[in-house]
Amino acid sequence: MISPKLSDFEFVFFGTDEFAGAVLAALAAAGLKPALIVTTPDQSCGRGQVLTPPPVKFWAETQQIPYQQPKNLRSDLETSLRSDLGIKYQLFLVASYGKIIPPEILALPEHGVLNLHPSLLPEFRGPTPIQSAILAGAAVTGVSLMLVDEEVDHGPILKAQSVKLKTQNFVELRDQLAKLGAQLFIETLPDWLAGKITPQPQDHARATETKKLKKEDGLINLTDDPQLNYRKFLALTPQPGVYCFVNQQRVIIAVAALTAGQFIITRVRPAGRREMTWTDFQHGLK
């Protein structure tokens, strides 16, 4: 749990997806909740283009925490943050927000804007650090607490914590890093507020960049290296998903494992059909 000195600490949280939601949940479990949450607007999703709120908005509503969904950070957010409820926010914390925060916003809080990024920066900057670490077969990854500047994942590091990569899938690793990041923030915050930490510049020459993942990235060739296919399955399940083609039929791979060095598929979902065992699917081809 947090110290009594932090019980009335006022900060704003910027975040959008499930990683951000898991960070919020871990912070709240330790007794630290933001005074305000900033997240992205609802988006149309799926075949039906249903207007869907981001996970962080849902979390804010269940916790009855005020939130904003600015379409334009400069015009919509700066004014409200300057005047919102008369509160002088001490710090902003960012975790997987998904938008560039302009310098006018970065300059607002007394103790700056910090970001929890789920990689050991400068490795795996950008939008998909968790999936990219798994795909690359990295032995170690982690979470970095950094001071945000005007470039993406570029600012100096306050502190970082590593974890070993074994056979965690994306969801498992995402939640593990979210909890680790929340604890890192809680442990680092008192010294940061007291001016006892000097952020260390990243070695930009070592930086690696990640990209947004598309449905096409999930294509698996069953004759490829089994380790590569398994890493792709771990990284891209459930989204955007992995699939292969059998007799020109698109087959989503639902459950798979690496056994004795072989990529073993156990459950699949053929296009337009229900999920079934791989064995039943193969029998249907005969």
C-alpha positions in Angstrom: 0.0 0.0 0.0 1.0 3.6 -0.5 2.3 5.8 2.3 0.0 8.2 4.0 1.9 11.1 2.5 0.6 10.0 -1.0 -3.0 9.4 0.0 -4.1 12.9 -1.1 -1.7 13.0 -4.1 -3.5 14.6 -7.1 -2.5 13.3 -10.6 -4.0 12.8 -14.0 -3.8 9.5 -15.8 -3.6 9.3 -19.6 -4.4 5.8 -21.0 -6.6 3.9 -23.4 -6.2 0.1 -23.8 -6.1 -3.0 -21.6 -2.5 -2.4 -20.5 -3.5 1.0 -19.2 -6.6 -0.5 -17.5 -4.4 -3.1 -15.8 -2.0 -0.4 -14.6 -5.0 1.6 -13.1 -6.3 -1.5 -11.4 -3.0 -2.3 -9.8 -2.6 1.3 -8.7 -6.1 1.3 -7.2 -5.4 -2.0 -5.4 -2.4 -0.3 -3.7 -4.6 2.7 -2.7 -3.6 5.2 -5.4 -6.3 6.5 -7.8 -6.0 9.4 -10.2 -8.1 12.5 -9.7 -8.9 12.6 -13.4 -8.5 10.2 -16.3 -7.9 11.2 -19.9 -8.6 8.6 -22.6 -9.4 8.5 -26.3 -12.9 8.9 -27.9 -15.2 5.9 -28.4 -14.5 4.1 -31.7 -16.6 2.0 -34.1 -15.5 -1.6 -33.9 -16.2 -5.0 -35.5 -18.3 -5.9 -38.5 -21.3 -4.0 -37.1 -19.2 -0.9 -36.5 -20.6 -0.7 -33.0 -19.5 2.5 -31.1 -17.3 1.0 -28.3 -15.7 2.8 -25.4 -12.0 2.3 -24.6 -11.3 -0.1 -21.7 -10.0 2.8 -19.5 -13.3 4.7 -19.9 -15.2 1.6 -18.7 -12.8 1.3 -15.7 -13.2 5.0 -14.9 -17.0 4.7 -14.9 -17.0 1.6 -12.6 -14.7 3.5 -10.2 -16.7 6.7 -10.5 -13.6 8.7 -11.4 -14.0 11.8 -13.6 -12.8 11.3 -17.2 -12.4 13.2 -20.4 -12.2 12.0 -24.0 -10.8 15.0 -25.9 -10.7 14.8 -29.7 -8.1 17.5 -29.8 -5.7 17.7 -27.0 -4.6 21.3 -27.6 -8.0 22.9 -28.0 -10.2 20.6 -25.8 -7.9 19.5 -23.0 -5.5 22.3 -22.1 -8.2 24.8 -21.1 -10.1 22.2 -19.0 -7.0 21.0 -17.2 -6.0 24.6 -16.3 -9.4 25.2 -14.7 -10.9 21.8 -13.9 -12.4 22.0 -10.4 -9.7 24.4 -9.5 -7.3 21.6 -8.8 -3.5 22.1 -9.4 -2.5 18.7 -10.7 1.0 17.8 -9.5 1.9 15.2 -12.1 0.5 13.4 -15.2 1.1 9.6 -15.7 0.8 8.1 -19.1 0.4 4.4 -20.0 -0.5 3.3 -23.5 -2.5 6.4 -24.3 -2.0 6.2 -28.1 -1.7 9.9 -28.9 1.1 12.4 -28.9 0.8 14.8 -26.0 1.6 18.4 -27.2 4.2 20.5 -25.4 1.5 22.9 -24.0 0.1 19.9 -22.0 3.5 18.6 -21.0 4.3 21.9 -19.4 1.2 22.0 -17.1 2.0 19.7 -14.1 4.5 20.8 -11.5 6.3 17.5 -11.5 6.2 16.7 -15.2 4.6 14.0 -17.2 5.8 10.4 -16.7 5.2 7.4 -18.9 5.1 3.7 -18.1 6.3 2.0 -21.2 6.2 -1.9 -21.4 9.8 -2.4 -22.6 13.4 -1.8 -21.6 13.9 1.5 -23.4 15.4 2.3 -25.9 14.4 -1.2 -27.1 10.9 -1.6 -28.6 9.7 2.0 -28.8 6.3 2.6 -30.4 2.9 1.0 -30.4 3.5 -2.8 -29.9 6.4 -3.3 -27.5 5.0 -6.4 -25.8 4.1 -8.3 -29.0 7.4 -7.2 -30.6 9.5 -8.6 -27.7 7.8 -11.9 -28.0 8.1 -12.0 -31.7 11.8 -11.2 -31.5 12.4 -14.1 -29.1 13.9 -11.7 -26.5 15.2 -13.4 -23.4 14.4 -10.3 -21.2 11.9 -7.5 -21.4 10.5 -5.1 -18.8 8.9 -1.8 -18.1 10.5 1.7 -18.0 9.3 4.8 -16.1 10.4 7.7 -18.2 10.0 11.5 -18.3 8.0 12.4 -21.4 9.4 14.8 -23.9 8.1 15.8 -27.4 9.3 12.7 -29.2 7.8 9.2 -29.0 9.3 7.1 -26.1 12.4 9.3 -26.3 12.7 10.9 -22.9 15.1 10.1 -20.1 14.6 7.1 -17.8 13.8 7.4 -14.0 13.9 3.7 -13.4 13.3 0.4 -15.1 12.5 -3.2 -14.1 13.2 -6.3 -16.1 11.4 -9.7 -16.4 12.4 -12.9 -18.0 10.5 -14.0 -21.1 9.6 -17.6 -20.9 6.4 -18.8 -22.6 4.1 -15.9 -21.6 1.6 -15.1 -24.2 0.7 -11.5 -24.9 -2.1 -11.2 -22.4 -0.1 -12.8 -19.6 2.9 -10.6 -20.3 0.8 -7.5 -20.7 -0.8 -8.0 -17.3 2.5 -8.9 -15.7 4.2 -5.8 -17.0 1.2 -3.6 -16.0 1.4 -4.8 -12.4 5.2 -4.4 -12.4 4.9 -0.9 -13.8 2.3 0.2 -11.3 4.6 -1.0 -8.5 7.6 0.8 -10.1 5.6 4.0 -10.2 4.5 3.7 -6.5 8.1 2.9 -5.4 9.7 5.7 -7.4 7.1 8.5 -6.8 8.2 9.7 -3.4 11.9 10.2 -4.4 10.8 11.8 -7.7 8.5 14.3 -5.9 11.4 15.0 -3.4 13.8 15.8 -6.3 16.1 12.9 -5.4 16.1 11.3 -8.9 18.0 12.5 -12.0 16.5 10.9 -15.1 19.2 9.3 -17.3 19.2 9.9 -21.1 18.5 6.9 -23.3 21.1 5.5 -25.6 19.3 6.6 -28.8 21.8 4.7 -31.0 20.4 1.4 -29.6 16.8 2.3 -30.2 14.5 -0.1 -32.0 11.1 0.8 -33.3 7.9 -1.3 -33.4 4.9 -1.0 -35.8 1.2 -1.4 -35.5 0.1 -4.9 -36.3 -2.3 -5.8 -39.0 -4.4 -8.9 -39.7 -1.9 -9.9 -42.4 0.9 -10.2 -39.8 -0.9 -13.2 -38.3 -0.4 -15.4 -41.3 1.5 -18.6 -40.3 3.2 -20.9 -42.8 3.1 -24.4 -41.3 6.4 -25.3 -42.9 8.2 -22.4 -41.2 10.4 -22.8 -38.2 8.3 -24.1 -35.3 9.8 -21.7 -32.8 9.0 -18.8 -35.0 5.4 -20.0 -35.5 5.0 -20.5 -31.7 6.3 -17.0 -30.9 3.9 -15.6 -33.5 1.0 -17.5 -31.9 2.0 -16.2 -28.4 2.4 -12.6 -29.5 -0.6 -12.2 -31.8 -3.4 -14.1 -29.9 -6.1 -12.9 -29.4 -5.5 -9.8 -31.6 -5.0 -9.6 -34.5 -5.0 -13.4 -34.3 -3.0 -16.1 -36.2 -4.2 -18.2 -39.1 -3.0 -20.5 -41.8 -4.4 -21.7 -45.1 -5.3 -25.3 -45.7 -6.6 -26.2 -49.1 -7.1 -22.5 -49.8 -9.3 -22.3 -46.7 -8.5 -19.7 -44.0 -8.2 -21.4 -40.6 -7.8 -19.4 -37.4 -5.5 -21.1 -34.9 -7.2 -21.0 -31.5 -5.0 -23.2 -29.3 -1.4 -24.3 -30.0 1.8 -25.4 -28.2 5.4 -26.1 -28.8 6.0 -29.7 -27.9 9.3 -31.5 -28.4 10.4 -28.7 -30.8 7.3 -29.0 -32.9 4.5 -26.4 -33.4 1.4 -28.4 -32.4 -2.1 -27.1 -33.2 -4.9 -28.4 -31.1 -7.9 -26.2 -31.8 -8.9 -24.2 -34.8 -11.8 -22.1 -36.2 -12.3 -22.5 -39.9 -13.7 -19.5 -41.8 -17.5 -19.3 -41.2 -17.5 -22.3 -38.9 -17.5 -23.1 -35.2 -14.3 -23.8 -33.3 -13.2 -27.5 -33.4 -10.2 -29.7 -32.7 -7.4 -29.7 -35.3 -7.9 -33.5 -35.6 -11.6 -33.1 -36.5 -10.8 -30.4 -39.0 -8.3 -32.6 -40.7 -10.7 -35.6 -40.8 -13.2 -33.3 -42.5 -10.7 -32.8 -45.3 -10.6 -36.4 -46.3 
